[in-house]
Structures are given as structure tokens and as C-alpha cells.
Amino acid sequence: MAQDVYARVRANPKYEQLKRTRNSYGWVMTILMLVVYYGYIALIAFDKSFLAQPLSSSGVTTLGIPIGVGVILFTIIITGIYVRRANSEFDALKQQLIEECK
């Protein structure tokens, strides 16, 4: 019985749509995160003087601190975006697939 359900799920076009959409979206989000993270690391490695600029003439906080916080916030934001889409679109497709393959 389980093999029969498995075969029906794999044959359903919504399964392929779900797989394709989820995988491509996951890769886009991964690439965005890698670009931001490694861009920040490259900035640290190759242009320390840019990040060492103070934010104000009398302050001790440098430009690198808010950019680093921005990287962390970016991570939180894209995680939230992914979770929101997964909970709405991907879960809805999964539920439709389950209903059709019962």
C-alpha cells in the first residue's frame, strides 16, 4: 500500500512543481546569503581601512559594526521570508498533493 501511495505522489505533476519551486527558491536564498556573507568577509580581508572609518568624528564605532549588524539582520530577514513562503505556498501545495493522492 505504501509503495502505491509513493508511486502516485511521484507521478503527480504538483509534486514536481513543489520540488522544482522549493529547490530553486532555496538556491536563490542560499546564493543571496553567500554573496552577503562572503562579501562582508572579503571587505574585511581586502579593505580594512574602509571598515575602520569612524561613524562620527568623536565616536569610537566604526563603519564595520553597522555593516556587520546588517549582515545578521539580512540573515534573519531572508530566513523569515523563506519560512513565510514555506508555510503558505509550499505547505498549500503539499496539502493539495496529499489530498489528491489519498
N, C-alpha and C positions, 0 to 999 in steps of 0.2 A: 504494500500500500504506500509506504513512504517513497519508494522509487517512482511510483506512478505520479505522486504529487510533485516530486522533484522534476520529473520529465515535463509535466505541464507547466511548471514555473519557468523552466529554461526555454520552453517553446513559445512562451507568451512574449509578444513584442514590447509590452510595458516593462518587462524585466530587462531587456536590452536597453531600453530608453533610460531606465533608472540607473543601470550600471554605467552607461556612457555619460549621462549627465553628472552623476555623482563623482565619477573619476575625473572628468575634465574640470569640474569646479574645484575639486581637491587639488589638482595640479596647479591651477591658476593661483589659488590661495597660497600654496607652497612656494611657488616662484616669487610671488609678491613678498612673502616673508623673508625668503632668502636674499632677495635684492636689497630690502631694507636693512636686514641684519648685517649682511656682509658688506653692504655699502658703508655702514657705520664703522665696522671693523677696518675697512680699507681707509676710511677717513682718519681713523686713529693711527693707522700704520704709516700713511703717506703724507698727511697734512696736519701734524700735531699743532703747528702754530695757529692754524685756523680755529681749532677747537679750544686752544688756550687763550683766546681773546676774552677779556673780561666783559661781562654784560654792561657794567657801568664803570665810570672812571674810579669810583671809590670802593667798588664791590669786590668780593673775592670769588664770586660764582662766575665760572667761565661758560662759554657757549656750548661746550661739550655736555654739560649737565642737562639743559633742557632738550638737547637733541637726543641724548640717551633716554630721558624720560619719554620722549616722543616715540622712540623705538618700542619701549614697553607698552605704551598706550596703543600704538598701532597693533601690536600683538593681541592685546585684549579686544580691540575693536574688530579685527578680522575674525577672531575666534567667535565673538558674538554674532557676527554676520553669518558665519558658517552654521552655527548652531540654530539660528533663526530659520535659515533656509532648510536645513536638515529637518527641523521639527515641523515645518509647514509643507514644503513641496515634496521632499524626499519621503517623508512619512506618509503623505497622502497617496503618492504613487505606490508605496509599499502596501498600504491598506487596500487599494484598488486591486493590486495584484493578488493579494491573499483572498479577497472576495471572489475574484474570477477563477481562482484555481482550487476552490473548495470542492 
